[in-house]
Amino acid sequence: MSTPADSTPANDPGTGGRLPLRLVQLYAGLALYGASSALLVEAGLGLEPWNVLHQGLAELTGLTIGVVSIFVGAAVLLLWIPLRQRPGLGTVSNVFVVGLAMDGTLALVPDAHALAVRVPLMLAGIVLNGLATGLYISARFGPGPRDGLMTGLHRRTGRSIRLVRTVLEVAVVATGFVLGGTVGVGTLLYAVAIGPLAQFFLRMFAVRRAPGGSTVVAAGQPEGAILPG
């Protein structure tokens, strides 16, 4: 699972007038992100990189994938300390909300066995993940733990974001696969599709203050956002 980096502080006076909308976007986006990940789990055709690791650890420990996601997110957040990263509300909320939403959705969605059901579940999960990403990036409450790790390593090592991200995600996918996580066509399709999908929904949901104080939909990408994919 991948989350955004955002250079806009949550207490920016220019955004205070739309705080309720931003909070709705944040928590709706995080909850939908967890739900979308659960659909990919149910489809069983391949997960996004971090959830391959989470699923592998869940197989190893007997914990639910959502609980593992929370523990891994908290552990990654501890790595921010030597990297001198500063968490925001979105960072801490990400650790808990995504995992809880994932487990809640898995408890509600019946098991899918037929390929005719699993393929639409996979496609729905990927599209919903892009929508969720657009929602919570637009909220501008700080990066998620995993993307904060990525940007922190980028700053400390001087390596490109793309290289750092690739190394991290290859490592977590390989580790998760060895532990029993699902890698498949869904993993590849997610990697190809999530960037364009997130960009599309980001433009749809991003908001900024108009000169008169009203809230309008922005036509472009919020400055500093890092899209998955």
N, C-alpha and C positions, 0 to 999 in steps of 0.2 A: 504494500500500500504506500502511496506517495502523496505528500501534502505540500502546500505552497510556501514559498518564502515571500514575505511582504515587507516593503520598506516603509510603509505608512504607519506611524504609531497609532495605537487604539485611542489615545486621548488627544489626537489632533483636533484643534478647535474647529477646523473646517469641516469635520465629519460629525461633530457632536449632535447637530440638529437631526441627524438621521440614525441615531444610536438604536432605537427600537427596530428599525428595518434591518440594520446590520446584525443585530442579535438574532433576529428571525432567520436571516440568511445563514449565519454561522451554524446554528443548531439544526436547522432543517437540512443544510448541506451535509453536516457530519452524520446525522441520522440516516440520510439517504445513501451516504457513502457506505456505511455499515450494511445497510440493506442490500445495496448493489453487490457488495462482496459476498454476502450470503447467497445471492442468486448464482454467482459464479461457483461457489462451493457446491450448491445443489446440482448444478449442471454437470459437474465432474469432468469438464473438458479442458481444464487448465485455469490456474489462478494468476492474479497479478503478482509481481515478484515477491513483495514482503509477505503476502498471505501464503505463498508456497512455503516460506520459512515457518510462519505461524502454524500452518496445518501440520507440517512435519513435527514441530515441537509438541503440538497437541496429541499427535499419535504417540509420541515418546512418553509424555507425562500423564496422559489420561485426562488432562484439563480440556475445557471447551476451547475452540479456536478464538472466540471472543476474549476469554480470560487471558489466553496466551498473548493476544494482541495488546492487551492492557499492560501486562508485565513487560513485554518487549518494548513498548512505547515508553514506559517509565524508565527502563534500563537505558534506552537510547537518550532519554532526557538527561540522565546523569552524565553522559558523555559531553553534554553541552558545557559543563563546568570548566574543564581544561581548555575548551575551545572558546570560552568567554562569550557564549551566546546568551541572549536574554529572552526567556519565554514570555509569551503573551497569553491572554485569556484563551485564544484559539488553540494555542499549543497544549495547555493543560486540558482543555475540553476535549481535544482530539484524542488524548490518551484514553479517556474513559468512554466518551459517547460512541465512538465508532465500534469498539468492542462490544458494548452493551447492545447496540442496535443490531450488530451482526448475530449475536446469540439469540436475541429476541426474534429476528426474522427467521432464523433457522428452526426455531421452535414452532413457528406458525406455518411455514411452507411445507407441504407434504413432500415426501421423497419422490424424486423423478427417476424413472428407470428407462422409459422409451426414449430413443434418440430424437424422435419427433417432438418431444417435450423439452429435452435437455438443450438442443440447439437454440430454440427461442429463448430459453432461460439464460443461456450464455450471452446472446445478443442483447437481451434486455438488461442484463447486469452491466455490460460494457457501456451501453448508452446511458443508463442511469448513473453510472459512475462518473461519466463526463459531465452530466447535468449537476451532480452533487459537487463536483470539483469547481465548476463555474460559480455555484452558489457560495461556497465558503471562501474561495479566494476573494470574491467580491466584497466579503464582509470586512477584510483587512484587520484581523485580530491577531496577526502573527503567524509564523510558519508552524507546521506540524513537526513533531519530534524528528522524523526521519529526514525531511527536507532541511531542517535546521542543521542536522548532522552533516548533510551534504554540503550546504553552503559554508558551514564552519570549517570543514576540511578543505574546501576550495580556497578560503581566505588564508588558512594556516600553511597550506602546501604550495599555493600558487598554481596548482593544476586547474585545468578547465572544469567547469561545471559538468560538461558532457562526460569527460573522462572519469571524474570522481563518481558521478552517478552510475556510469556503466560498471565500474569496478565494484561498487557497493551492491548493485542489483544482481550482477553475475554471481557475486559471493553468496548473497542470501538465497538466490534461486538454487544454486548448486548445493548449498547446505540443506535447504529445505527438501530438495529432491532426494538426497541421500537419506534423510530422515523419514521419507514417505509422503512428502507433499506432492500435489498434483501439478505436473507440467504437461501442457498439451497445446492443441490448436488455440484454445482460449487465451493462453499466455502470450502466444505470438500475435493473435488478433488484437489483444489488449495493447500490446506494445506499439502496434502500428496505428491503432485508431484513437487511443486516448488523448494524444496531443491535439489533433484537429477537433475532436469532440469538445474537449475542455476549452479550447480557444473559442469555438462557436458559442458555447453556453456562457463563457465569461463575458463575451461582448453583449449577450442578451441580458445578463443579470447585473453587470457592473453599474453602479450609480455614483453620481457626483453632485455636488451642490451647484445649482444654477445661480446666476447673479442675484435673482430676487429671493433666494432662500428656499425655493422649492426643490424637490428631488426629481432628477431626470435620469433616464437610462443613458449610460455612456456609450459612445460609438466605438471605443477602442479598449485596449487592454490596460488594466491598472498598472501604473509604473512599479517595476520591481517584482511583479509576479513571476513565478517560475512554474511553468506548466508541466504536468506529468507527460511522459511519453517522449 
